[in-house]
Each structure stands twice: as C-alpha cells, then as structure tokens.
Amino acid sequence: MTPFARLRAFTEQPDFLRYAAARFLATLAWQMLAVAVGWQTYAVTHDPLALGLVGMVQFLPFFLLVLPAGQIADLADKRFVLIGAYLCEVLSAVVLLWFSIGELRVAWPIFVAMAFFGAGRAFWMPTGQAMTPALVPSDLFPRAVALNSTLYQIATIGGPAVGGLLYLLGPTVVYGCSVVLLLLSTTLISLIRPVKPDIVARWQLRDTVEGIRFVLQKKILLGAISLDLFAVFFGGAAALLPMFAADILHVGPAGLGMLRTAPGVGAVLMAIVLAWHPISRHVGRWMFFGVALFGMATVVFSASRTFLISLIALIALGAGDMVSVYVRHMLVQLETPNALRGRVSAVSSIFIGSSNELGEFESGVTTKLMGLVPAVLFGGVMTLVVVAGFLLIFPSLRRMDRFPPARRY
C-alpha cells in the first residue's frame, strides 16, 4: 500500500478526522501559550524557580483529578468529557488574556491560569487516549496512532514558532489567538458522533484504582510507562528554555520559539518515518534507544553555546522522545481491554503528566541550587542512568520483540 493509499483510508473515518483536527488545533494553542507563559514569567520574576512553579501548579490539579477522570471516560460519553476539558483550557487562556491586558507585574495570575490548564489536562489526556480506538477500525489503529502523533508534532513545531513571532506583537495577541483556536477545537469535538461507554455502571471509588492494579500486573506495561516517567523527570530542560534563550544564547522571544519548535521538528520527522514504516520487531530495544537518545541530546544541549548546535540537539531529543512515546502508546492501547481504557490511560497520563510537570519543577529547583548549565547536564546524565537501571530491572521489556495483538473485548 502506498503512503497516499494509507492516508485515503482515513477519509472514510470522518469522526476520527474531526477528533484529529481538534487535537491539532488545541495543541497549536497550547504550544503558543507555552512560549508566551515561559517568556512572560521569566520577564516578570527573573527567577528559575518561578519557571518550575509553572509546572508544579499544573501538576497538582492534574494529579488529584486524573484517576477519577479516567473512570469518567469509561462511564460517560467521551465527547462530553473532552468538551468539558477543552472549555477548561479556554478558561485558562482567558485568565492569561486578562493578565496580559491588565499589564500586571506579578506572577500569581499565571499560576492560576496554569492550574486551570492542569485540571483540563487531567480529563483530556486519558479521554483522548481512550477515544481513538473507538473512532477507527482495529486494522487502522497503528496508523491512526502514527497520524495523530504526526499532527501533534506538526503543531509542536508550528505552535512555538507562531507563538514566538506573535509575541513580538504582544502577549495579548498570543493569548487571544489561543482562545479562538481552543473554541474551534471544542466545536469540532461537538460534531463527533456519541462515543458511549462499553460498560453501564455507577461510579464507585474502588473501581477508580482498577487501572493501577492492571498496570502493576503487566510488567512490560509498567516498565514502559515508568521508564518514560523517570527519564522525562530528569530531562525536563524545556522549562528552562526561556533562560537559555535570554541568558546563554541571547536570541529573544523569536529565538525561544525556534528552540521550543526544534524538539517538534525531530519528533515529526520520526513520526513520519513510523507512519510509513511502523516498528514491528525489537520493540523493547527501540524503546530504550529512544530514551537514551533523549538523554544524550540533553547532555549536548547543556554544553552548547551555539544556537545551531542547540537546535540540532533539541531536534535529536524530539526524535528520541517520539520513539518512546510511540512504543508506550501502542503498548497501553493494545494491552488494555476496552472497558478499562480510560482508567489505564489515566494511569499512563499520571506517569507522563507527572514527568512533564514535576520535571519542570525539578529543573527549576536544581537550577536554583546548581546553576543553569549544571542543572541541565545533571538531568541528561541522570536520564542515561535511568536507562541503564531499567535495562536490568525490566529484562522482559528489553527482550520484547513484537507488539501484542489488539484486544477488542
């Protein structure tokens, strides 16, 4: 089958295309916001710990809400859950818009806005992951994952670049455009047919932790999810990019947009490769290779004082991350029964969401203690240490050759 024939197969899946387009527009908005929030926070506070706190205030509501959100995704129409989550993101962008229009010189409104963002993320992450298998037939699912990842990474390329350029016109422009994009995403989701649960049951507290029990029983799944958690926790250099742009590379907000774009460039190139040539053998080795490349690229980035080398290092970082994300997402969806998809995706989201936000906080704290460059170097080295440790702790993941067959029960 040619690449164009593979893409044409999705023209018969209009609901999936609406979902993919909504996710693309929302991701574009989030990436634009990230550039503006990072630059504005550092401009107001000049404190690396404040950049870390941006991650922490997202993590706390996310951590508290994501497990019940996963169960809600299993018990409710996933459309409505996503609509509610995206409206919460709209509220976050509106708070940032108000902050910018008011020209406030304190950081607390940013933290409030990002707390709303974390709450919305707690619902859309597990619901979105659980929704994809319901929108495409099983034979298209691997390519749907790759296509979703490609669109996501295109947005991570375009979003920071557009956000950095629009920031030259003022943060108000960035936040206003983000509000519009998020409202468009919400509208697209509302046009999808109902995605009702596979089970009819009442919400019960004991069922909320069923996803945790399932993951703990699946050692390969536990290894893949936790490897990503610890690697990204230590390799959270993205939170410090405003400092590198301002103090090390001296490239301003437009340069910051390019730095935030670079990992997306590497990821989308890798996603395109995976879309045409999905991983079919040596799955475990590819997972470890991706995380190791992420760590090595972080080390190179920490040592660079040249803008071009920094961009190349971040491109390699994104490519490595895409490999591990692809393998992890495939394992989560293929190993999980339909009735548990929301809750297991919520557990996966805890690991991944925790690694991103706590990684940002860890980077802010270590920068406060060690300085900017030593903190990023430390994170890259620790990522490689994590890879070496997991090779020993999870030999079954290391030896895994093929993905399991899809479960449709």
N, C-alpha and C positions, 0 to 999 in steps of 0.2 A: 504494500500500500504506500502510495506517495505521500509526502507531507501535506499536500493540498487536499488529498482524499481524506486524510486523517482529520483535518480541520473541518471539511464538509460534513463529516459525521455528526458534528455538534449543531449543525443548522436544524436538525430535527429535534433538538432539545432546547426549546425557547426559554423554559424556566431556568435552566442552568445558565444560559447566556445572560438572562436578566440578573441572576444572582452574581455571576462573574463580573458583569459590568458595574453593579452596585458596589461590590467589594473593591473593584479597581478605583472607582471614584472616591470611595471612602478612604482608601489607603493613600491616594493622592493628597487628600485633605489632611490626613494625619501627618504625612511627611512634611507638608508645607508648615503645619503648626509646629512640628518638632524643631525646624530651623529657627522660626521666629521666637519660640519659647526659650530655646537654648541661648540665643544671642541676647535676647532682652533680659533674661535672668542674670546673665553674667554682666551685662552692661549696668544693671541696677545695683547688683551686690558686689561684684568683683570677688566672689568667694566660691572656690571649687565645691565646698560643702553644700552650697545652695543648689548647684547643679545636681549633686547627689540626692538632695531632698526632693527634687522634681520626680525622681524615680521612686523614692520612698512613699510619697503621698499617693502615687498611682498604685503601688503595691498593696497598701493596707486595705482599701475597699475591695480591690481585686481578690485578695486572699480570703477575706471574710465572705464574699458573695459567690465565688466561682463554683464551689461544690453544690450549694442549692441551685445555682443557675444551671448546672449540668443536669440535675434531676428535672428541673422545669422543662429543659429542652427535650427530655424523654417523655414528659407527660402532657405537653401542650403543643399547639400548632407552632412550629418553629418559625414560621413567617412573623407571627406577632411578637415572639421573643426578640427577633432581630430588629423589628421596627422599634420596639421599646429601647433596645440597646443603642440604636443609631440616634434616636431622639435625645438620649442622654449625652451622646457625643456632640450633638447640636448645642445642647445647653453648655457644655464645656467651651465650645468655640464662641458662644455668645458672651460668656463671662470674660474670656480673653479680649473680645472686641470691646466690651465695656471698659476693661482695664486700659486698653490702648487709647480709646477715645478720651478717657479721663486723664491721660498722661500722669498716672500715679507713679510715684518713685519708691514704692515699697513692693516687696515680692509676694505678700500673702495672697493677693487675688490670683496670681499664677498658680499657687499651690491649691487653692480652692478649685480652680478650673481643672487642674490635672487630677484631682480627686474624683470629680465627676467623670473624667475620661477613664480612670481606673474602674469605676463602677460599671460604666457601659461596656468596657472591655471584658469584664467578668462574665457578661452574658453573651456577647457576640463571638468570643473565641470558641467556647465549647459548642454553641449552637451552630455556628458556621461550619465547623469541622464535621458535626453530625449530620448536617443538612446535605452536603454534596452527594453522598451515596444514594439519597432519595431522589435526586434530580437527574441521574444518568443511569443507564443500564450497566450491569457489572462489567461487561467487556470493555466499556469506555472509561471505567473508573480510573485506571492508572494514568491514562492520557488526560483525563479531567484534572487530576491532581497536578500533573505537569503544566497544563494550560493555566490553571489557577495560579500556580507558582510563578509562571512566566508573567502573567498580568500583574501579579503582586510586585514582582521585582521591577517591571517597567515603571510602575507607579513609584517605587522607591528610588528609581533613577530620576524620573521627571519631577516628582514632588519636591525634593530638596533643592534641585536646580531652579525650579519655578519659584519656590518659596524664597530662596536667596535673592533672586532678581526682583521679585515683588517687594521684598523688604527694603530695597533701595527707595521705593515709593512710600514706605512707612509700614509699620506692623499692622495698622488698621486695615490696609488693603489685603494683607495675607489672611487675617482672621475673617474678614468679610467674604472673601472668595471661598474659604473653608466652610463657612456656614452654608453657602449656596450649594457646594458640592455634596455636603452631607445631607441636605434636604433632597437633592436629586437621588442620592443612594436610597434614602428611605422610600421615596416614591417608587423606584424600581422594585424594591423588595415587596411592596404592597401589591404589585401586579403579578406576583408569582402565585400559582395555584396553592391551595392549602397543603401543608406538609404535616399531616396529623401523626400522632404517635402510633407505634406498633403495639403498645400496651394501653389498656384502660385501667387506671388505678388511681387511688388517692395518694397525696403526698404524705410520706411517712419519714420521720427522721432517720430511722435505721437504714432505709434504702439509699439515703444520701451518700453513705460511705461505701456502697456496693462497688463503685468504680475503683476505690482504693484497694479493696480486697481482691478484685480481679487483677489489677496491675501487679500486686505483690505476688500473686500466684504465677504470673507469667514472667519468668526471669529474663527472657530476651527483651520483652517489652520494658520491664523495669530498668534493665541496663541501658537501653537506647534512650529512654526519657531522662534518666538521671545523669547520663554522660553529657547530654546537652545542657542540663541544669548547671553542673559544676563548671563546665568549660566556659559557658557564656557568663556565669557569675564572675569568674576571674578575668575574662576577656572583655569586660564592658567599657572599652575605650570610647565608644560612641558618645557617651555622656560628656567626655572631656574635649570633644572636637571644637567647641567654641573657644576653649583656652588655646588649643594648638593653632587655630586659625588666627587668633588675636595676638598671642604672645610668642609663638615659635615660628610659624610660617608667615605671619603678617599679611594675610590675604583678605581680611574683611568679611562681611556677611556673604558676598557673592562667592568668595573662595570657600567659606563654610558650607554653602550649598553644594559646591562641587565635591567637597570632602564627604559630605553625607550621601551624595549620589554614588560615589565610587563603589562602595560595597554592593549597591544595587546593580551596577554595571556587571560586576563579576558574577553576581547571582543570576541575573537574567541570561547571561551567556551560557552559564552552566545549566539553567533551566531549559533553554532551547535545546541544548545537547541531550538532556534527559527526556525531553518530549519526543525527539526523533529516535533516540536510542536508550530506552529505559534500562535501568540496571536490572539484570536478570541473574547474574552469577556473582559470587563473592560479596554478598550483601553486607556482611559484618565488616569485612576489610574496608569496604568503601566508606562505611560509617566512621570507622576510626581514622581513615585517611582524611576525611573531610574536617573532622575536629582538629587533627594535628596540623593541617594546613592553616586553619583558623588561628591556632596558637603561634605558629611560625610567622605568619603575616603580621600579627600583633607585635611580635618582637622587632621585626624590621621597621614597622611604623614608628615604634618608640624611639628608634635610633636615627630616624631620618630627619634631616634639616632642609631637605629639598622638596618643593611642592610636588614635582612629578613623581619622585620616588614614593612619597607618601600616598599619592593617588594609586600607584601600581600596587603598593602593599595592601591598601584597602580593597582594591579590586580582587586580589587573591584571597583576602579574608572573606569577601562575599561569596566567592566561588566555593570555598571550603564549607561555609555555612550552608549553602544551598544543598550540597550533597547530603549533609547530616540531616537537614530538615526534610528532604525528600524521603530518605530511608525511614526516619522516625514516623513521618505522617503515614506512609504506606503501612508500616507495622501496626500502628494504632488502629487504622481503619480495617485492615484485613484480619486482624486477630480478634476483633470485637464483635459480639452479637449485636444485631440491630437494636434490641431493647435496651442495651447498655451504652450505646454510642455516645449519648450526651454526657453521662456520668464519667465514662472513661476519658472522653475528650476533655472534660473538666479537670480531671487529674493531670492529664498531659498539659493542659493550659496552666495549671498551678506551677508545674515544673518549669515550663517555658516562660510564663509570665514572671514567675519569681526570679528566674535567672536574669531576665532583662532589667527589671526594676531594681532588684537587690544588687545586681551587678553595677548599675549606675551609682547606687548609694555606696557600694564598696569602693568604686573608683574615686568618688568624692572624698571618702574618709582617708584612703591610702594616699591620695594626692595631698591632703591636708597634713599628713604625717611625714610622707617621704619626699614630696615634690612631684611635679607633673610627670616628667620623663621616667624617673624610677618607678612610679606607680604603674604606668602602662607596661613597662618592661617586666615588672613583677607579675602582672596579670597574664602576660603572654607565656612566661616561663611556667607559671602555675597551671595554665591550660595544658601544656605539654606533660607536666607531672600527672595531671588527672588522666590523660590518655594512657600513659604508661601504667598507672594503677588499675584502670578499668580493664586493660588487656589481661591482667592477672585475676581480677575479681570476677569478671564475666566471660569465662572462656567460651561459653555456648554462643554468646553474641559474636565473638571473634571468629568462631568456626562456622557461623551461619552462612550457607551458600545461596539459597533461594528464598524469595518471599513465600509465605504460606498462601494456600488458595483462599479466595474470597469466601467469607462466611455470610450466608444470606438467611439466617434464622433468627 
